[in-house]
Amino acid sequence: MIQNDQQLAVTQERIAKFQSWLLQMRQTALPKEFEKMASGYRLEIERMQSEVLDYLLRPAKVA
């Protein structure tokens, strides 16, 4: 669970990295291999995106 803006930035960077890996794999892997490899990356991207949205949709704490 993302607790602050720094963790948000790290998670967004991880999402971008996973998407970049998927882009590379879809061009180099055989179709059957790609389907198997991509599903794990997709699940992790979706999980991280859900955390990002959960964080962004919470009101900011006012000091």
C-alpha positions in Angstrom: 0.0 0.0 0.0 1.4 3.4 -1.0 1.8 5.7 1.9 3.4 8.8 0.5 4.3 10.7 -2.7 7.8 9.1 -2.8 6.3 5.6 -2.8 3.9 6.8 -5.5 6.7 7.9 -7.7 8.6 4.6 -7.2 5.5 2.6 -8.0 4.8 4.6 -11.1 8.5 4.0 -12.2 8.0 0.3 -11.7 4.8 0.3 -13.8 6.7 2.0 -16.6 9.6 -0.5 -16.3 7.2 -3.5 -16.5 5.4 -2.0 -19.5 8.7 -1.5 -21.2 9.6 -5.1 -20.6 6.3 -6.2 -22.0 6.9 -4.1 -25.1 10.3 -5.7 -25.6 9.0 -9.2 -25.0 6.1 -8.9 -27.4 8.6 -8.1 -30.2 11.1 -10.8 -29.4 9.2 -13.8 -27.8 7.4 -16.5 -29.6 3.6 -16.1 -29.3 3.1 -19.0 -27.0 6.0 -17.9 -24.8 4.8 -14.3 -24.7 1.3 -15.3 -23.5 2.8 -17.2 -20.6 5.3 -14.5 -19.7 3.0 -11.6 -20.2 0.3 -12.8 -17.8 2.5 -12.4 -14.8 3.6 -8.9 -15.8 0.0 -7.9 -16.5 -1.2 -9.0 -13.1 1.6 -7.1 -11.4 1.0 -4.0 -13.4 -2.7 -4.2 -12.6 -2.0 -4.6 -8.9 0.4 -1.6 -8.9 -2.1 0.5 -10.8 -4.8 -0.3 -8.3 -2.5 0.8 -5.5 -1.7 4.1 -7.4 -5.4 4.8 -7.8 -6.2 3.9 -4.2 -3.5 6.4 -3.1 -4.6 9.1 -5.5 -8.2 8.9 -4.5 -7.6 9.3 -0.8 -7.7 12.9 0.5 -4.3 14.4 1.2 -3.4 14.7 4.8 -3.2 18.4 5.9 -0.5 19.2 8.3 
